[in-house]
C-alpha cells in the first residue's frame, strides 16, 4: 500500500517524462483535468502513451475506452485505479 501523495507524485513524474509535457510535475494539480477545457492539454496520442506507461510502471491494464475515460480524468482518478489494482494483486 503506497502513500497516496507519493503515488500521485510518481504518476505526475511519469506523465511529464513519458508525454514530454511542457509543465513540471509540481505544476499538475491532483484534480486538474487531463483532457479538454481547463486541462493540461493532453490529446488522444497522449492518452495511448499514458495507458502504456501505466501498464509498464504499475501493471495497471486499462481494458477499453470506457474504462480509460473514467480512469484518465485526472491524477487522483489514476492514483485510485493504481491503488485498487495493487490491492487486488
N, C-alpha and C positions, 0 to 999 in steps of 0.2 A: 504494500500500500504506500503510495507516494504522497508526499505533502502536495496539496492542490496548487499552491503557489509555485513550488518547484516545477511541477509538471507543466503548468501554464508557461513558465519561463522557458522550459525546454522546447515546448511547441512553438513559441514565438521565435526562438533562435533557429529552429529547424525551418520555419517558414521563410525567415529572412535569408537563410543560407540557400535553401532549395529553390526559392522563387525569385531570387535576386531582387528583392524589394528595395525600393528607394527610401525606406524608413528603417530605423533601428528597432530591435525587439522591444526596447523600452517605450517606443512611441505607439505601439499597438495596444489598444485598450482591450481588456478582457471581454467586454461585451460589444465592442465595435464590430459592426457588420463587415464581413469579408468581401461581400459582393453587393453591387447595386449602389443606390444613392447613399451618401454619408459613409461609405465604406473605405477600406484601404485600397480598393480598386482592383481586386482580382478578377480574372476572366476564366473562361472555360478551360483554357490550356493550363492555367494555374491550378484550377480545381483538380484536374487529372494528375498533375505533378504532386499535389498535396495528398491525394489518395495513395499514390505510390510511396511517398515519403512516410506517411503514417503506417503503412504496412511494413516498410523496411525498418523504421525506427521503433515501432511499438507493437508490431504484429497485428495491428488493427485492420481488418479487412472490411471494406465498405462495399456491400454486395450489389447495390443498384442505385440509380439516380435518386429515387425517393429517399433512401437512407442517406445519401450524400447531402441532399437538400436539408435534412434535419441536422445532421452532424456538423456540416461545414458552415454553419451560420456565423459562429464567432469562436474565439479561443476557448471560452467557457464550455460551449457545447462539444467542442472537440475533446477537451480535457475530461468531461463527463463520460464521453464514449470510450476513451482510452482507459479510464478508471474502471468502468464496468467490464470492459474486455479483460483487464488484468485480474479483476476479482473472479471472473468466470473461468479463467485458465489455471 
